[in-house]
Amino acid sequence: MSEKIKITADSTCDLSPELIQKYDIEIIPLTINMGDKSYKDGVNITPQNIFDFVDKTGNLPQTSALTIYEYLEVFKKYVDQGYKVIHINIGSKFSSTHNNACAAAEDIGNTIVVDSENLSTGSGHVVLEIADKINEGMTAEEAVDYVKSVIPKVNASFILGNLNYMKKGGRCSGVAVLGANLLNMKISIEVKDGAMQVGKKYRGPLLNVLKKYVDDRLASCDMKIRKKRVFVTSTCVEDTLPNAIRDYVAEKKFFDEIIVTSAGSTVLSHCGKDTLGILFIEE
């Protein structure tokens, strides 16, 4: 009799509803606090709600890590039904959710927690890689062992449309923001060794910058890129910019599948409007 496996993930993996349904993934939402009200990421809050709150108050929303109890509830539900659970977390350097998930898994048993060492669809890649291997017939342990070799190869980065949210969050100075605005500068952020770092800086209109950024990201890998899939993930309210970059990536003929997704409220609360990245896996 084959092993019953259930895949769960934090809402920070930013997978689309279509992918969540296709792979039957249980998404556990983080909490977004705005003023005296709390919301569940991806459930009862939209990007526009966040933009409106920041514009009105000048403050950023506060994001809360999932608690041990919240994990216990979900893990127990499936373990009691005879499933082995594989849970994928946002990187442990970004949030305490990973430690809380590990504590819950130790208490419940039959649960394996994976530190994606990434965020947004960087984590989403890890979720789908595990799901693909489970569908191919791997056991839970085999799929987790496999994905541990993939995690360091996830190439995650994005371009910040502006630095205002980073300034509000204390991640850059007002002087840096003023200088970037005066010079029409856009900054790339890269995930390296499970943490964010500043990458290349660009100047010019956002669409032109994004195309140059795509060229640079693909060239930096010396063509050693898995062609299976790439995510174009953004905090854009309108589809125009993400679709333009999707078409530009398609012209390169690198990838078998290009998936356009929206960043969830947790990620958006830290990086702000008009942030966009391409995320793929290297060989």
C-alpha positions as CSV (number, residue, x, y, z in Angstrom):
1,M,0.0,0.0,0.0
2,S,1.4,3.4,-1.1
3,E,2.3,6.0,1.5
4,K,-0.3,8.8,2.0
5,I,1.5,12.1,1.8
6,K,0.2,15.6,2.3
7,I,2.2,18.7,1.3
8,T,1.6,21.9,3.3
9,A,3.3,25.3,2.9
10,D,3.3,28.8,4.4
11,S,1.4,31.4,2.4
12,T,4.7,33.1,1.7
13,C,5.4,30.6,-1.1
14,D,3.1,32.9,-3.3
15,L,1.8,30.1,-5.4
16,S,-1.3,30.9,-7.5
17,P,-4.7,29.4,-6.6
18,E,-4.5,27.3,-9.7
19,L,-1.2,25.7,-8.7
20,I,-2.4,25.1,-5.2
21,Q,-5.4,23.3,-6.5
22,K,-3.5,21.4,-9.1
23,Y,-1.0,20.0,-6.6
24,D,-3.5,19.8,-3.7
25,I,-1.3,21.8,-1.3
26,E,-2.6,23.0,2.1
27,I,-1.6,26.7,2.5
28,I,-1.2,28.0,6.0
29,P,-1.6,31.7,6.1
30,L,0.5,34.1,8.0
31,T,-1.1,37.0,9.9
32,I,-1.0,40.6,8.7
33,N,-1.7,43.3,11.3
34,M,-2.9,46.7,10.2
35,G,-3.7,49.1,13.0
36,D,-6.0,47.2,15.4
37,K,-7.2,44.7,12.8
38,S,-5.7,41.3,11.8
39,Y,-6.0,39.6,8.5
40,K,-4.9,36.3,7.0
41,D,-2.5,36.4,4.1
42,G,-4.2,35.4,0.9
43,V,-7.6,34.9,2.6
44,N,-9.2,38.2,3.5
45,I,-6.7,40.9,2.5
46,T,-5.6,42.3,-0.9
47,P,-2.5,44.2,-2.1
48,Q,-4.7,47.3,-2.5
49,N,-5.8,47.1,1.1
50,I,-2.1,47.3,2.1
51,F,-1.3,50.1,-0.3
52,D,-4.3,52.1,1.0
53,F,-3.3,51.5,4.6
54,V,0.3,52.7,4.0
55,D,-0.8,55.7,2.0
56,K,-3.3,56.7,4.7
57,T,-1.3,56.1,7.9
58,G,2.4,56.3,6.7
59,N,3.0,53.0,8.5
60,L,3.7,49.5,7.3
61,P,1.6,46.5,8.2
62,Q,3.1,44.2,10.8
63,T,3.5,40.5,9.8
64,S,3.2,37.7,12.4
65,A,4.9,34.4,12.3
66,L,2.7,31.3,12.5
67,T,2.5,29.9,16.0
68,I,3.2,26.4,17.2
69,Y,-0.5,26.0,17.9
70,E,-1.5,27.0,14.3
71,Y,0.9,24.4,13.0
72,L,-0.3,21.7,15.4
73,E,-3.8,22.2,14.2
74,V,-2.9,21.6,10.6
75,F,-0.4,18.8,11.0
76,K,-2.6,16.9,13.4
77,K,-5.6,17.1,11.0
78,Y,-3.6,15.1,8.4
79,V,-1.6,12.9,10.6
80,D,-4.8,11.7,12.3
81,Q,-6.1,10.7,8.8
82,G,-3.0,8.5,8.2
83,Y,-0.9,11.0,6.2
84,K,2.7,11.8,6.4
85,V,3.1,15.5,6.2
86,I,5.8,17.5,4.4
87,H,5.7,21.1,5.3
88,I,7.8,23.8,3.5
89,N,8.6,27.0,5.3
90,I,9.8,30.5,4.3
91,G,13.5,30.6,5.0
92,S,14.5,30.4,8.7
93,K,16.6,33.6,8.4
94,F,13.5,35.5,7.4
95,S,11.0,34.4,10.1
96,S,10.6,32.3,13.2
97,T,7.9,30.2,11.5
98,H,10.4,27.5,10.7
99,N,11.3,26.9,14.3
100,N,7.7,26.9,15.3
101,A,6.9,24.4,12.6
102,C,9.7,22.1,13.7
103,A,8.4,22.3,17.3
104,A,4.9,21.3,16.2
105,A,6.3,18.5,14.0
106,E,8.3,17.0,16.8
107,D,5.2,17.0,19.0
108,I,2.9,15.5,16.4
109,G,5.2,13.1,14.6
110,N,4.9,11.8,11.0
111,T,5.8,15.3,9.8
112,I,8.9,16.5,8.0
113,V,9.6,20.3,8.0
114,V,11.7,21.7,5.1
115,D,13.5,25.1,5.4
116,S,13.2,26.5,1.9
117,E,16.0,29.0,2.7
118,N,14.0,31.4,0.4
119,L,10.9,33.4,0.2
120,S,8.0,34.1,-2.3
121,T,8.1,31.8,-5.3
122,G,11.7,30.9,-4.4
123,S,9.9,28.8,-1.7
124,G,7.3,28.1,-4.3
125,H,9.9,26.3,-6.5
126,V,10.7,24.1,-3.5
127,V,7.1,23.2,-2.9
128,L,6.5,22.3,-6.6
129,E,9.7,20.3,-6.8
130,I,8.6,18.1,-3.9
131,A,5.1,17.8,-5.3
132,D,6.5,16.6,-8.6
133,K,8.7,14.0,-7.0
134,I,5.8,12.7,-4.8
135,N,3.7,12.4,-8.0
136,E,6.5,10.4,-9.6
137,G,6.3,7.9,-6.8
138,M,9.0,9.0,-4.4
139,T,8.5,8.4,-0.6
140,A,8.3,11.5,1.6
141,E,11.9,11.0,2.8
142,E,13.2,10.5,-0.8
143,A,11.4,13.7,-2.0
144,V,12.8,15.7,0.9
145,D,16.3,14.3,0.4
146,Y,16.1,15.2,-3.3
147,V,14.9,18.8,-2.7
148,K,17.6,19.5,-0.2
149,S,20.0,19.3,-3.2
150,V,17.8,21.7,-5.1
151,I,17.4,24.4,-2.5
152,P,20.9,25.9,-3.0
153,K,20.3,26.1,-6.7
154,V,17.1,28.2,-6.5
155,N,17.9,31.6,-8.1
156,A,15.7,34.2,-6.5
157,S,15.9,37.9,-7.0
158,F,13.8,40.9,-7.7
159,I,13.8,44.6,-8.6
160,L,12.4,47.1,-6.2
161,G,10.2,49.6,-8.0
162,N,11.0,52.1,-5.2
163,L,12.6,52.1,-1.8
164,N,9.8,53.7,0.2
165,Y,8.7,50.5,2.0
166,M,12.3,49.6,2.7
167,K,12.8,53.0,4.2
168,K,9.7,52.7,6.4
169,G,10.8,49.3,7.5
170,G,14.2,50.7,8.6
171,R,16.1,48.7,5.9
172,C,17.6,51.7,4.2
173,S,18.1,55.4,5.0
174,G,16.2,58.4,3.8
175,V,19.3,59.7,2.1
176,A,19.6,56.5,0.1
177,V,15.9,56.8,-0.9
178,L,16.4,60.4,-2.0
179,G,19.5,59.6,-3.9
180,A,17.8,56.7,-5.7
181,N,14.8,58.8,-6.6
182,L,17.0,61.7,-7.9
183,L,19.0,59.3,-10.1
184,N,16.0,57.3,-11.2
185,M,17.8,54.3,-9.7
186,K,16.3,50.8,-9.2
187,I,18.0,48.3,-6.9
188,S,18.0,44.5,-7.2
189,I,17.7,42.3,-4.2
190,E,19.1,38.7,-4.3
191,V,18.6,35.8,-2.0
192,K,22.0,34.2,-1.1
193,D,22.6,31.6,1.5
194,G,19.1,32.0,2.8
195,A,19.4,35.8,3.3
196,M,18.7,38.9,1.3
197,Q,21.5,41.1,-0.1
198,V,21.7,44.1,-2.4
199,G,22.6,43.2,-6.0
200,K,23.1,45.3,-9.1
201,K,21.8,48.8,-9.4
202,Y,20.0,50.1,-12.5
203,R,19.0,53.4,-13.9
204,G,16.1,54.3,-16.1
205,P,12.4,53.6,-16.6
206,L,11.1,50.5,-14.8
207,L,10.3,48.5,-17.9
208,N,13.7,49.1,-19.4
209,V,15.4,48.3,-16.1
210,L,13.4,45.0,-15.8
211,K,14.4,43.9,-19.3
212,K,18.1,44.6,-18.5
213,Y,17.7,42.8,-15.2
214,V,16.3,39.7,-17.0
215,D,19.2,39.7,-19.4
216,D,21.7,39.9,-16.5
217,R,20.0,37.2,-14.4
218,L,20.0,34.7,-17.3
219,A,23.5,35.6,-18.5
220,S,24.9,35.3,-14.9
221,C,24.1,31.5,-14.9
222,D,26.2,30.9,-18.0
223,M,23.2,29.2,-19.5
224,K,23.1,26.5,-16.8
225,I,19.5,26.9,-16.1
226,R,16.8,24.3,-15.6
227,K,14.3,24.8,-18.4
228,K,11.4,23.2,-16.5
229,R,9.8,26.4,-15.2
230,V,10.3,30.1,-14.2
231,F,8.2,32.4,-12.1
232,V,7.6,36.0,-12.9
233,T,6.4,37.2,-9.5
234,S,5.4,40.8,-8.7
235,T,3.5,43.1,-6.4
236,C,2.0,45.0,-9.4
237,V,-1.7,45.7,-9.1
238,E,-2.1,45.9,-12.9
239,D,-1.1,43.0,-15.2
240,T,0.7,45.2,-17.8
241,L,4.2,45.1,-16.4
242,P,4.3,41.4,-15.4
243,N,2.8,40.3,-18.7
244,A,5.4,42.4,-20.6
245,I,8.2,40.7,-18.7
246,R,6.6,37.3,-19.3
247,D,6.6,38.0,-23.0
248,Y,10.2,39.2,-22.9
249,V,11.3,36.0,-21.0
250,A,9.4,33.9,-23.6
251,E,11.4,35.5,-26.4
252,K,14.5,34.0,-24.8
253,K,13.2,30.5,-25.3
254,F,14.9,29.4,-22.1
255,F,11.9,27.9,-20.2
256,D,9.3,25.3,-20.9
257,E,6.8,27.0,-18.6
258,I,6.6,30.6,-17.6
259,I,4.3,31.2,-14.6
260,V,3.1,34.7,-13.7
261,T,2.2,35.0,-10.0
262,S,1.4,37.8,-7.5
263,A,3.4,38.2,-4.3
264,G,1.2,37.7,-1.2
265,S,0.6,40.3,1.5
266,T,3.4,39.1,3.7
267,V,6.1,39.7,1.1
268,L,4.4,42.8,-0.3
269,S,4.3,44.4,3.2
270,H,8.1,44.6,3.1
271,C,9.0,45.4,-0.5
272,G,6.1,47.7,-1.6
273,K,4.7,48.5,-5.0
274,D,6.0,47.6,-8.4
275,T,8.5,45.0,-7.2
276,L,9.1,42.2,-9.8
277,G,11.4,39.3,-10.0
278,I,12.2,36.2,-12.1
279,L,12.9,33.1,-10.1
280,F,14.2,29.8,-11.5
281,I,16.5,26.9,-10.7
282,E,20.0,26.4,-11.8
283,E,21.5,23.1,-12.9
